[in-house]
Amino acid sequence: MTPERVGMFSDAVFAIAITLLVLEIPRPEEAQFGDLAGFLAERQGSFMAFALAFLMLWFSWRAHHTLFDQLHRVTQPVLLLHVPLLLFAAFLPYTMNLWSEMSSFHGDGEASKGLALALFAGTEAILMFCQGALFTLALAQGLLNGNASRRRMGTSAWVYWGCGVLWAVSAVLAFSVGEDSTYLWMATPVVVAVIVFVRRRFAPGLVQPELPGQT
């Protein structure tokens, strides 16, 4: 398989997953049309979850696209790594809907809310781990073409591994602290900045990448 063929198939999966996100946003029943503003206000968590999931999928697609534009071939491990990557990209709309629905649930179910949040954060973490592994494999197996910057690709790998750890920790904490674990997500830019700073410190002349997915 060529990088172009794998990239086109992955593009299609990401595009479908992003489209499915909006289909998971609840719509009012006929009896709720009279108070549309109230319905939308109660579902504000769904719109926030949609925006966050959309951005994370877009970042994942952008990173994948950038990497594959700089590969001259693919290997079996790279192909196998696409199984969890695309599996959880397609699974993300479901976890987004589950979390948003549980967030608007006013009954007694804190454990269930924590589980729903952990599924969403855990899915995001796995996506980031897969991206980090792709960059790492490309470097380890010498798959980059002559125009690619190995140091920049290496920094991108560290960025995704680091952000994946952050989201994985938030998924674990969701069981004990619930929605408060989402505050960890705000530290994502900080993790990126620290990794880039350290890499620049020990690798002079490194080209600084943008935020995850924009490399």
Legacy VTK file of the C-alpha trace (Angstrom):
# vtk DataFile Version 3.0
C-alpha trace
ASCII
DATASET POLYDATA
POINTS 215 float
0.000 0.000 0.000
1.163 3.504 -0.787
1.022 6.354 1.761
-1.476 8.088 -0.537
-3.906 5.151 -0.478
-3.733 4.737 3.303
-4.079 8.496 3.718
-7.175 8.694 1.502
-8.899 5.866 3.352
-8.090 7.464 6.708
-9.355 10.834 5.431
-12.698 9.205 4.633
-13.014 7.665 8.114
-12.162 10.957 9.832
-14.621 12.840 7.599
-17.455 10.423 8.386
-16.680 10.494 12.118
-16.697 14.303 12.157
-20.017 14.333 10.292
-21.558 11.830 12.703
-20.766 14.103 15.635
-23.515 16.548 14.749
-26.020 13.713 14.289
-25.464 12.742 17.919
-26.686 16.127 19.220
-30.196 15.615 20.673
-33.093 17.252 18.869
-36.333 18.329 20.556
-39.474 16.265 20.388
-42.681 17.868 19.152
-43.852 18.502 22.713
-40.665 20.499 23.395
-41.030 22.914 20.480
-42.883 25.376 22.687
-39.798 25.900 24.852
-36.973 25.562 22.365
-34.761 28.011 24.263
-35.121 25.969 27.454
-34.370 22.748 25.585
-31.213 24.200 24.049
-30.110 25.636 27.401
-30.435 22.228 29.053
-28.378 20.667 26.245
-25.555 23.210 26.270
-23.225 20.445 27.411
-23.991 18.588 24.184
-22.857 21.543 22.090
-19.686 21.938 24.136
-18.932 18.227 23.765
-19.569 18.488 20.020
-17.168 21.426 19.645
-14.460 19.687 21.675
-14.812 16.365 19.858
-14.830 18.160 16.494
-11.599 19.988 17.299
-9.864 16.852 18.581
-10.840 14.857 15.493
-9.741 17.702 13.253
-6.382 17.883 15.032
-5.979 14.104 14.665
-6.778 14.257 10.957
-4.430 17.215 10.434
-1.552 15.432 12.172
-2.176 12.246 10.197
-2.352 14.169 6.931
0.843 16.081 7.682
2.745 12.919 8.579
1.615 10.927 5.552
2.528 13.767 3.224
6.116 13.166 4.335
6.262 9.361 4.077
7.806 7.575 1.127
6.390 4.168 2.097
4.319 2.396 4.732
5.063 -0.782 6.674
2.927 -3.495 8.233
3.217 -2.037 11.782
2.046 1.339 10.454
-0.943 -0.323 8.795
-1.771 -2.309 11.945
-1.650 0.859 14.035
-4.473 2.242 11.908
-6.826 -0.368 13.356
-7.084 1.244 16.827
-6.635 4.742 15.382
-9.603 4.535 13.013
-11.607 2.319 15.370
-11.580 4.913 18.143
-11.986 7.811 15.708
-15.241 6.180 14.598
-16.158 5.404 18.234
-15.708 9.003 19.411
-19.190 10.240 18.313
-20.798 7.590 20.508
-18.752 8.498 23.575
-19.404 12.189 22.946
-23.160 11.586 22.896
-22.990 9.393 25.990
-21.087 12.026 27.953
-23.306 14.910 26.828
-26.482 12.996 27.672
-25.187 12.018 31.102
-24.107 15.619 31.766
-27.692 16.801 31.284
-29.102 13.946 33.388
-30.324 15.308 36.718
-30.953 12.020 38.477
-28.761 10.127 40.918
-26.010 8.577 38.837
-22.622 10.083 39.666
-20.843 6.790 39.008
-22.462 6.519 35.588
-21.568 10.123 34.780
-17.970 9.438 35.741
-17.922 6.356 33.521
-19.333 8.273 30.551
-16.748 11.010 30.998
-13.965 8.438 31.350
-15.015 6.765 28.099
-14.857 10.081 26.246
-11.514 11.136 27.715
-10.092 7.646 27.330
-11.059 7.539 23.654
-9.319 10.869 23.118
-6.242 9.562 24.936
-6.063 6.476 22.733
-6.312 8.639 19.603
-3.360 10.704 20.818
-1.340 7.623 21.736
-1.942 6.232 18.248
-0.796 9.488 16.668
2.313 9.521 18.834
3.031 5.912 17.908
2.666 6.704 14.193
5.230 9.510 14.403
7.529 7.283 16.476
7.276 4.395 14.015
7.898 6.663 11.046
11.122 7.823 12.682
12.262 4.425 13.951
11.669 2.680 10.617
13.105 5.441 8.424
9.869 6.062 6.551
10.250 9.842 6.153
11.190 11.269 2.784
14.233 13.452 2.255
12.356 16.735 2.743
10.946 15.857 6.172
12.394 17.285 9.387
13.173 14.395 11.719
13.526 16.717 14.697
10.143 18.282 14.085
8.533 14.874 13.652
10.214 13.765 16.869
8.786 16.731 18.739
5.339 15.961 17.338
5.647 12.398 18.630
6.528 13.644 22.133
3.654 16.149 22.023
1.101 13.443 21.294
2.512 11.031 23.849
2.444 13.775 26.485
-1.080 14.942 25.677
-2.250 11.339 25.600
-0.951 10.811 29.129
-2.758 13.970 30.285
-6.087 12.817 28.864
-5.572 9.292 30.179
-5.039 10.690 33.683
-8.247 12.724 33.354
-10.090 9.553 32.322
-8.907 7.774 35.477
-9.735 10.756 37.700
-13.250 10.954 36.212
-14.250 7.993 38.368
-13.371 9.838 41.585
-13.802 13.562 40.884
-16.285 13.491 38.001
-16.621 16.643 35.905
-13.771 18.313 37.789
-11.357 16.104 35.844
-12.172 18.123 32.709
-10.080 20.993 34.091
-7.032 18.908 33.240
-7.894 19.285 29.551
-7.125 22.990 29.820
-3.520 22.031 30.541
-3.110 20.576 27.038
-1.484 23.763 25.623
0.807 23.858 28.675
1.959 20.288 28.029
2.640 21.192 24.392
4.610 24.305 25.384
6.723 22.419 27.957
7.572 19.616 25.532
8.504 22.077 22.791
10.643 24.094 25.230
12.504 21.001 26.424
13.048 19.783 22.879
14.328 23.176 21.798
16.619 23.251 24.810
18.247 19.930 23.978
17.900 20.099 20.192
19.017 23.563 19.029
17.548 24.741 15.765
14.431 22.655 16.177
11.458 23.919 14.213
8.679 24.507 16.691
5.433 22.651 15.813
2.009 24.154 16.217
-0.686 22.761 18.478
-1.568 19.054 18.138
-2.871 18.311 14.674
-1.360 21.454 13.141
2.159 20.080 12.696
LINES 1 216
215 0 1 2 3 4 5 6 7 8 9 10 11 12 13 14 15 16 17 18 19 20 21 22 23 24 25 26 27 28 29 30 31 32 33 34 35 36 37 38 39 40 41 42 43 44 45 46 47 48 49 50 51 52 53 54 55 56 57 58 59 60 61 62 63 64 65 66 67 68 69 70 71 72 73 74 75 76 77 78 79 80 81 82 83 84 85 86 87 88 89 90 91 92 93 94 95 96 97 98 99 100 101 102 103 104 105 106 107 108 109 110 111 112 113 114 115 116 117 118 119 120 121 122 123 124 125 126 127 128 129 130 131 132 133 134 135 136 137 138 139 140 141 142 143 144 145 146 147 148 149 150 151 152 153 154 155 156 157 158 159 160 161 162 163 164 165 166 167 168 169 170 171 172 173 174 175 176 177 178 179 180 181 182 183 184 185 186 187 188 189 190 191 192 193 194 195 196 197 198 199 200 201 202 203 204 205 206 207 208 209 210 211 212 213 214
